[in-house]
C-alpha cells in the first residue's frame, strides 16, 4: 500500500518538474503579448522578486552562513539600481546569479533529478520555438546582433564567460546557465555606450 502511494507521489513531483518551468515561460510570454500593462508588471516582479529570491538563496541552498545573503542581496540591488556602467551591470549579473542559485537549489531539494532534466529540455525546446517562432521575442533577441561591432563583443564575452562560469562545476554541481549570456549582453551594452560617448 505504501509503495504505490510513494510511486504516485514521485510521478506527481516529476510532472511538476516538467510542467512548471515551461508553464512559467509560456505565462510570461502571454503576459507580455496579451495583458495590458504586462511588461510593466513583469518588470516590477523582476525588480523586487529577484533580490528577494537572491536573499533567500542562502537558506534554499543550505549554506552555513545563510544570514549573509540578505545584506549581500540588498547591497547588490542598491548597486544595480543606483550605480552606472560596469558596476551596475556586474551588480545586476551577480543578483541574477544568486537568484538562479536559489531557484535551482529550491527545485533540487523537492524534485527528482529526472524531472528537472526533462523540464529543462522542455523549457529549452519552448524557448527555441518562441525565439524563432514569434515576432516579439525574435525582435528582442535580434536587437543585439544588429548593433554593429557590439555583436562581436557580445559573442566573445559570452564565450569567455561561459568558459569561466563552467569552471564552477569543479566546486558545485549546479550552475545557472543564463549568467554567461547576461554577461555577454552587459559587455556589448557597455561597449556600445563607450562608442557613443
Secondary structure, DSSP 8 states (H G I E B T S, - for coil): -HHHHHHHHHHHHHHHHHHHHHHHHHHHHHHHHHSTTHHHHHHHHHHHHHHHHHHTHHHHTT-TTTHHHHHHHHHHHHHHHH--HHHHHHHHHHHHHHHHHHHHHHHHHHS-HHHHHHHHHHHHHHHHHHHHH-HHHHHHHHTGGGSTTHHHHHHHHHHHHHHHHHGGGGT-S---TTHHHHHHHHHHHHHHHHHH-
